[in-house]
């Protein structure tokens, strides 16, 4: 893992085709701009994790009522 410090307006090059620029740093948040070829997938890590969890859940066999119980609906019964 490479750790760098960059200021707003500075950038980092990854290979020859990907550039990550720091747009701003305000209130503990960093805004980044990523320029990459369309063939390169760019995905926030939390979305990748959620997709993996969804994929694992889809592989498990469960009845619709059991899924509703997991969601806290109690199977739609009052």
HUDALIN-V823800 format. One record per pair of residues at least 24 apart in sequence whose ideal C-beta (glycine too) atoms are under 10 Angstrom apart, sorted by sequence separation. I is the first residue (numbers start at 1). J is the second residue. D is the distance in whole Angstrom. If there is no record, write none. Layout:
i->[I;I]
j->[J;J]
d->[D;D]
//
This chain:
i->[6;11;18;15;6;14]
j->[30;35;42;40;32;40]
d->[9;9;9;10;9;9]
//
